[in-house]
Amino acid sequence: MAWPSVQFKVTLFKRAAKRIPALARFDFESFRQQAVVFGTLNLFLLAALLLLHSLFSSLLGSPSPALLIILGTAFLLKMLELLWLWAAIGTPSRTLADLLVWASILLNITLALALTFLTNRGESPYFVLLAIPVLQAAYRFRLPTLIAVIVVCDAMTFFWVWYFGEFHSPMKAIEYLESGVLSVVYALMGSLVWLLVNQLRSDQSRLAHSLEELERTRGKLLEEEKLAMAGRLSSAVAHEIRNPVSIISSSLVTAARPELGETERKDMYEIAGKEAARLEKLTADFLTYARPTQPQRVPTSIAQTLGYVAEIANVHAAKRNVKLGLEVDDELQVDIDRDQVQRAVLNLLLNAIDATPEGGQIALRGHRVSNGTLEVEVENSGEPIPKEALSRIFEPFYTTKAQGTGLGLAISKSIAKTQGGDLALTRNEAGRVCFTLSIADEEPAPGANNHG
């Protein structure tokens, strides 16, 4: 059955859920992306620092073999880390991910200190590597851990100024000031990143909670909508069955009267037979709608299929002096279930004939659109469908005809759905009322809701 308002909420829920990382469990994909970014940044910094050291060797001295070996080893370790991240299968635990982050933090801190010692200059460019541990701690850990990492990085910068001054020429106050500025930069950078990341996580947590509430509400709405639809169907079925049963009952009671003449008795039996046939058709139509059969697609000539339906409908159209025209390419061939499509189109044609005034025209058109979908249009020259009826024309048992079952459009739409298409009112104006039946060029996904 169709529940537009509920399905709209379900669609919103699914789209939003895809955008929110799983907060209740470790999200390895998110971690992988972060680790790849930091690893790539680390490689870029190592390469850039080596290049700068080579370019400014007059100030920093030529890179020593030990320095080159350490840089090469660090570069190789980072490459191996990136390869593992790309090739990791399954979902590693949060503990393993945290260990990997801590290994990267310790590697960069150790690397910055070792390269600074090997450079043996008062001002070392390799302290820029300490920015990576600060950023990683801000992204992955709580505030106390971040503060500890910042303190270690700050202490290293002051330690080097003190150490170099003790064992080499005394350091000036400006050197300590520069270290202090660098320490403030580390603290501000780490704090701002931590605040932004935690604000984002807080927003995600609130949104995830809202989505959980929406999911619970969606479940309630679906249940209520199902119950309401079941109630409407039960009421409609009871109403449609009651009339012919009442007529059959009264006809048989009347026919059983002894004083009734033979002709009148025969008429009563005839009325009962017609109503029984109508009841049988109603039951068959309802079963067709409620349990649509799986389509058997075969290559089919659309011209022959629509031509056959047009011949059948022409008998009814001729009685009302309605002209039926057919427009279709003789070479058009599509994989469809011919019997189902013929039934759907015939329902549309019979409805169109009933809605067309005497002397009017009906156009039956078939063509393939750009995406390969088959479209069959049934257009009549009758009056437009009233606005108040538009929202209900595809509901089962809804009809404005005295002798209609209200299942014709519902069955046609159900048939279109089973073949990956749909049925829609595409034009509704005076003299031009058009229904378009679309059939997909491929099988619909298994388990698709055939009733929309």
Number of C-alpha atoms within 10 A of each C-alpha: 16 15 14 10 11 16 15 10 15 17 11 12 17 12 10 13 15 9 9 13 17 15 11 8 9 16 15 19 12 11 18 17 13 15 20 17 12 20 22 15 13 21 17 12 16 19 15 12 17 17 12 13 20 15 13 12 12 9 10 18 14 14 15 11 10 12 19 13 11 16 18 14 12 18 18 13 16 20 16 13 17 19 12 12 18 12 9 12 8 7 10 12 12 14 10 10 17 14 11 13 20 16 13 22 22 14 17 22 23 14 20 21 21 16 20 19 16 15 20 15 16 19 17 19 17 22 19 15 22 25 19 20 26 28 22 22 24 26 19 19 13 12 16 10 14 23 17 13 25 28 15 14 25 21 14 19 23 18 14 21 21 17 14 17 15 11 8 12 9 12 15 10 10 9 16 17 12 15 21 16 13 18 20 14 15 22 19 13 16 25 19 13 17 23 14 13 15 17 12 12 14 12 12 17 17 12 15 19 12 13 19 14 12 16 16 12 14 18 14 13 17 17 12 12 17 15 12 12 15 13 12 14 15 12 13 17 17 11 12 18 17 13 13 19 15 13 17 22 13 15 20 16 11 16 20 13 10 9 9 12 11 11 9 12 19 13 14 21 18 14 18 22 14 15 20 16 13 16 20 13 13 20 15 12 18 21 12 16 22 16 12 17 12 11 17 12 17 12 11 15 18 25 19 16 16 22 18 13 19 20 12 13 19 19 10 15 25 14 10 16 16 22 17 20 15 15 15 17 14 10 10 15 18 21 19 23 19 21 12 22 24 19 16 23 26 21 19 23 28 17 17 24 28 16 18 24 17 16 12 18 21 23 18 22 18 21 19 19 10 7 8 13 17 23 19 23 23 26 28 30 22 23 15 17 16 10 9 8 12 12 9 12 19 23 18 22 24 18 18 11 11 6 8 14 21 22 22 28 25 26 26 24 24 28 29 23 23 27 27 20 22 21 23 14 17 14 14 19 13 12 16 18 22 24 21 21 26 25 28 22 18 15 15 16 10 7 7 12 14 22 20 14
